[in-house]
Amino acid sequence: MKAQGINAASITYDAREVLSAFSSAYKIEYPMLSDVGSKVIRAFGIFNTNIPPDHAFYGVPWPGEYLVAPDGTVRDKVFLPSYEHRASATEVIFRNCGVDNTGHGVEIKTTVVDASVTLSSDRCFAGQELGIALDLNVKPGWHLYGKPLPSNYRPTELVLSGPLVDHLTLELPAPQTKLMKALDETLPIYEGKVRAVGKLAIKWSPPIPAPFLLKIGPAIEADAHKIAGALRYQACSETVCEAPEEIRFELPLTIEKGVPSAPKPG
């Protein structure tokens, strides 16, 4: 993060002694701020109201992040409704500092379009959100279709599936509308270079007994995985339309092993 000029800090409701033991156990170098009584958490409006007062976690904030500029302006923020999902630092960098050539993805090349699908990282913990980008470079003389579109055409879309995928949020930019003279129709299309940036939420794997796991699905193993994906589109020129295409690919992703709890102070 420091390479992008971003410095990290955390704030929790834990006492200084707890944070000191935690940072020492895991060799954390960034500031960990203690907000006993959750005064700052409440003032920022991020107090987690789902936690009952008699629960040990009462006082925690909603899981999330702020990105604050040097002048104190909040440049970006993301807060999630459940502890099951957390935004990764790579997602924040991906969204705010641009998509770089990380190599965490796949390249797709066809006669009418070149595409790349890139993740903000090739490794994460179960339950984290990653940044994802789709870049399209449509060859001259060709176009792809956007939405909304009549049912006899195929719009451009990216689909990810498999046991790791909780949900994908990725919206292509608004297409331009153009009169297709050969078809005598005005349709939404993409030409040239197109970029979409979104979020991929990885399923959470709770550390709970096997009988309960049967109700929610199998645990996500800490290991190397592959996410199945497909790029769907239909390419047309001014005179010809090719058949709808579905290009399948796999995104490699390593799920990290959870770390043990830090020792209690004293």
C-alpha positions as CSV (number, residue, x, y, z in Angstrom):
1,M,0.0,0.0,0.0
2,K,2.9,2.4,0.8
3,A,3.9,2.2,-2.9
4,Q,0.6,3.9,-3.7
5,G,1.1,6.5,-1.0
6,I,-1.4,4.9,1.4
7,N,-0.7,4.4,5.1
8,A,-2.9,2.1,7.1
9,A,-4.4,2.5,10.6
10,S,-7.1,0.6,12.4
11,I,-9.6,1.5,15.1
12,T,-11.4,-1.0,17.4
13,Y,-13.2,-1.0,20.7
14,D,-10.4,-3.1,22.3
15,A,-8.2,-1.8,25.2
16,R,-4.6,-0.8,24.6
17,E,-3.3,-3.9,26.3
18,V,-5.3,-6.2,23.9
19,L,-4.1,-4.3,20.9
20,S,-0.5,-4.3,22.1
21,A,-0.5,-8.1,22.6
22,F,-2.2,-8.5,19.2
23,S,0.3,-6.3,17.3
24,S,3.3,-7.9,19.0
25,A,2.0,-11.5,18.2
26,Y,1.5,-10.7,14.5
27,K,4.3,-8.1,14.1
28,I,1.8,-5.4,12.9
29,E,3.6,-2.2,12.2
30,Y,0.7,0.2,11.4
31,P,-1.0,2.1,14.2
32,M,-3.8,0.3,16.1
33,L,-6.1,2.8,17.8
34,S,-8.1,2.0,20.9
35,D,-11.7,3.3,21.2
36,V,-12.8,1.9,24.5
37,G,-16.5,2.7,24.9
38,S,-16.8,3.1,21.1
39,K,-17.1,6.9,21.3
40,V,-15.4,7.5,17.9
41,I,-17.1,4.6,16.4
42,R,-20.5,6.0,17.4
43,A,-19.5,9.5,16.3
44,F,-18.7,8.2,12.8
45,G,-22.1,6.5,12.6
46,I,-20.6,3.0,12.1
47,F,-21.6,1.4,15.4
48,N,-22.8,-2.1,14.7
49,T,-26.4,-2.1,16.0
50,N,-26.9,-5.8,15.2
51,I,-24.9,-6.8,18.3
52,P,-27.0,-7.0,21.5
53,P,-25.8,-5.1,24.6
54,D,-25.2,-8.3,26.5
55,H,-22.9,-9.8,23.8
56,A,-19.1,-9.8,24.2
57,F,-18.7,-8.1,20.8
58,Y,-21.0,-5.2,21.7
59,G,-19.3,-2.0,20.7
60,V,-17.7,-3.1,17.4
61,P,-18.2,-1.1,14.2
62,W,-19.6,-2.4,11.0
63,P,-16.7,-4.0,9.1
64,G,-15.3,-1.5,6.6
65,E,-12.8,1.0,5.6
66,Y,-12.3,4.7,5.0
67,L,-9.7,6.2,2.5
68,V,-8.8,9.7,3.7
69,A,-6.9,12.2,1.7
70,P,-4.1,14.3,3.3
71,D,-6.5,17.3,3.6
72,G,-9.0,15.2,5.6
73,T,-11.4,14.6,2.8
74,V,-12.9,11.1,2.7
75,R,-12.0,9.9,-0.8
76,D,-13.7,6.5,-0.5
77,K,-15.5,4.3,2.0
78,V,-16.9,0.8,2.1
79,F,-18.9,-0.8,5.0
80,L,-20.4,-4.3,4.8
81,P,-23.5,-5.5,6.6
82,S,-22.0,-8.7,8.1
83,Y,-18.7,-9.8,9.6
84,E,-18.7,-12.7,7.1
85,H,-17.3,-10.4,4.3
86,R,-14.5,-7.9,4.5
87,A,-13.1,-5.7,1.8
88,S,-9.4,-6.5,1.1
89,A,-6.8,-3.7,1.0
90,T,-6.0,-4.8,-2.6
91,E,-9.6,-4.0,-3.6
92,V,-9.3,-0.4,-2.2
93,I,-6.1,0.1,-4.1
94,F,-7.5,-1.4,-7.2
95,R,-10.5,0.9,-7.2
96,N,-8.7,4.1,-6.3
97,C,-5.2,3.8,-7.7
98,G,-6.1,2.2,-11.1
99,V,-5.7,-1.2,-12.6
100,D,-2.0,-2.1,-13.0
101,N,-0.4,-5.0,-14.8
102,T,-0.4,-7.4,-11.8
103,G,-0.8,-10.6,-13.8
104,H,-3.6,-11.8,-11.4
105,G,-5.9,-12.8,-14.2
106,V,-6.3,-14.2,-17.7
107,E,-6.0,-12.9,-21.3
108,I,-8.5,-13.7,-24.0
109,K,-7.8,-13.2,-27.7
110,T,-10.1,-13.7,-30.6
111,T,-10.3,-12.4,-34.1
112,V,-12.7,-9.6,-33.1
113,V,-11.9,-8.7,-29.5
114,D,-9.1,-9.0,-27.0
115,A,-10.1,-9.1,-23.3
116,S,-8.5,-9.4,-19.9
117,V,-10.0,-10.3,-16.6
118,T,-7.9,-9.2,-13.7
119,L,-8.2,-9.7,-9.9
120,S,-6.7,-7.3,-7.4
121,S,-4.8,-10.2,-5.9
122,D,-4.3,-13.9,-6.6
123,R,-4.7,-14.8,-2.9
124,C,-7.1,-13.9,-0.1
125,F,-8.9,-15.3,3.0
126,A,-12.4,-16.8,2.8
127,G,-15.0,-14.1,3.1
128,Q,-12.9,-11.3,1.6
129,E,-13.8,-9.1,-1.3
130,L,-11.4,-8.6,-4.2
131,G,-11.4,-6.0,-6.9
132,I,-12.0,-7.3,-10.4
133,A,-11.6,-5.6,-13.8
134,L,-12.8,-6.5,-17.3
135,D,-10.9,-4.8,-20.2
136,L,-12.2,-5.1,-23.7
137,N,-10.4,-4.0,-26.9
138,V,-12.9,-4.4,-29.8
139,K,-11.1,-4.6,-33.2
140,P,-11.8,-1.8,-35.8
141,G,-14.9,-2.4,-37.8
142,W,-16.6,-4.5,-35.2
143,H,-18.8,-3.8,-32.2
144,L,-20.3,-5.7,-29.2
145,Y,-23.7,-5.2,-27.8
146,G,-24.7,-3.7,-24.5
147,K,-28.0,-3.5,-22.5
148,P,-30.9,-3.2,-22.9
149,L,-31.1,-5.4,-25.9
150,P,-33.8,-7.3,-27.9
151,S,-33.8,-11.0,-27.1
152,N,-32.5,-12.0,-30.5
153,Y,-29.1,-10.5,-29.7
154,R,-26.6,-11.4,-26.9
155,P,-25.4,-8.6,-24.6
156,T,-21.8,-8.5,-23.4
157,E,-21.4,-9.9,-19.9
158,L,-18.9,-11.5,-17.5
159,V,-20.0,-14.5,-15.5
160,L,-18.1,-16.2,-12.6
161,S,-19.2,-19.4,-10.9
162,G,-18.1,-22.1,-8.5
163,P,-18.0,-22.9,-4.8
164,L,-15.8,-19.9,-4.0
165,V,-18.0,-17.3,-5.6
166,D,-20.5,-15.5,-3.2
167,H,-21.4,-12.8,-5.6
168,L,-19.9,-10.6,-8.4
169,T,-20.7,-6.9,-8.8
170,L,-19.5,-5.7,-12.2
171,E,-21.4,-3.2,-14.4
172,L,-20.1,-2.3,-17.8
173,P,-20.2,1.5,-18.7
174,A,-23.2,2.8,-20.6
175,P,-23.0,1.8,-24.2
176,Q,-23.5,4.2,-27.1
177,T,-26.6,3.9,-29.3
178,K,-26.0,3.6,-33.0
179,L,-28.3,3.1,-36.0
180,M,-27.4,-0.2,-37.7
181,K,-28.4,0.5,-41.3
182,A,-28.2,-3.1,-42.5
183,L,-30.6,-4.0,-39.7
184,D,-32.7,-0.8,-39.6
185,E,-32.4,-0.8,-35.8
186,T,-30.9,1.5,-33.2
187,L,-29.0,-0.7,-30.7
188,P,-26.6,-0.2,-27.7
189,I,-23.0,-1.1,-28.7
190,Y,-19.4,-1.0,-27.5
191,E,-16.6,-0.1,-29.8
192,G,-12.8,0.3,-29.2
193,K,-11.6,0.1,-25.6
194,V,-14.0,-0.6,-22.7
195,R,-13.3,-1.0,-19.0
196,A,-15.4,-2.2,-16.1
197,V,-14.3,-2.4,-12.5
198,G,-16.2,-4.2,-9.7
199,K,-16.1,-6.5,-6.7
200,L,-15.8,-10.2,-6.3
201,A,-17.0,-11.5,-2.9
202,I,-15.5,-14.9,-1.8
203,K,-17.6,-17.1,0.3
204,W,-17.1,-17.2,4.0
205,S,-16.0,-20.4,5.6
206,P,-17.0,-20.4,9.3
207,P,-15.0,-22.4,11.9
208,I,-18.1,-24.4,13.0
209,P,-18.9,-28.2,13.5
210,A,-19.4,-30.4,10.5
211,P,-23.1,-31.2,11.1
212,F,-24.0,-27.5,10.8
213,L,-21.8,-27.1,7.7
214,L,-24.1,-29.5,5.9
215,K,-26.8,-26.9,6.1
216,I,-24.8,-24.1,4.5
217,G,-22.4,-26.0,2.2
218,P,-18.9,-27.4,2.4
219,A,-16.1,-25.5,4.1
220,I,-13.7,-23.6,1.8
221,E,-10.3,-25.3,2.0
222,A,-7.1,-23.2,2.4
223,D,-5.5,-24.2,-0.9
224,A,-5.0,-23.3,-4.6
225,H,-8.3,-23.0,-6.4
226,K,-9.7,-22.0,-9.8
227,I,-12.8,-19.9,-10.4
228,A,-14.7,-20.8,-13.5
229,G,-15.6,-17.9,-15.7
230,A,-17.2,-17.1,-19.1
231,L,-17.2,-14.0,-21.3
232,R,-20.4,-13.8,-23.3
233,Y,-20.8,-11.5,-26.3
234,Q,-21.9,-11.2,-29.9
235,A,-19.7,-9.4,-32.4
236,C,-21.1,-7.7,-35.5
237,S,-19.8,-5.4,-38.2
238,E,-21.8,-3.1,-40.5
239,T,-22.6,-6.1,-42.8
240,V,-22.4,-9.3,-40.8
241,C,-23.2,-10.6,-37.3
242,E,-21.3,-13.6,-35.9
243,A,-23.0,-16.2,-33.8
244,P,-23.1,-15.5,-30.0
245,E,-19.9,-16.5,-28.3
246,E,-19.1,-17.8,-24.8
247,I,-15.4,-17.9,-24.1
248,R,-14.7,-20.0,-21.0
249,F,-11.6,-19.5,-18.7
250,E,-10.3,-20.1,-15.2
251,L,-9.0,-17.6,-12.7
252,P,-6.4,-19.0,-10.2
253,L,-7.0,-18.0,-6.6
254,T,-5.3,-19.2,-3.4
255,I,-7.3,-19.2,-0.2
256,E,-5.0,-18.4,2.7
257,K,-5.1,-20.4,5.9
258,G,-6.6,-18.6,8.9
259,V,-4.2,-17.5,11.6
260,P,-4.6,-18.6,15.2
261,S,-5.9,-16.2,17.9
262,A,-3.4,-13.9,19.5
263,P,-2.5,-14.6,23.1
264,K,-4.4,-12.8,25.7
265,P,-2.5,-10.0,27.5
266,G,-1.0,-11.0,30.9
